[in-house]
Amino acid sequence: MPNKQLKGVVVSNKMQKTVIVAVTRLKEHSLYKKKYKVTTRYSAHDEKNEYQIGDKVIISETSPISKNKKWIVTQKA
């Protein structure tokens, strides 16, 4: 089974070896059919602390690294 991959923007890099990535997607209301944005924040592992706020990155799912980190940054998008 391939790993899930998501595109997002780094919104925080204040922790060591961790960045917060905001992933925005469109949802559609079931009754009114209007589309709206939903943003989800993921904690992702950044081994070399190389990503800065505002960078567009691709994260992929991995085995749990800590309590909240289940994603790893693979590359800049």
C-alpha angles and dihedrals in degrees: 000000000000120000119257114251127199134184119223148140126263108243100171136022101167095118125077113260091352134097130183112230121197113211116194122199136169121247128187123223109242096223106027097033092220116147120229137173124255120191122203124188120216129189107227132187116248108182099190100033088237102138121088133198111286097027115135107227142173117231126193131200119254140165113294113286095181139342094293104017115090097139133072128202108242104177148330114277 
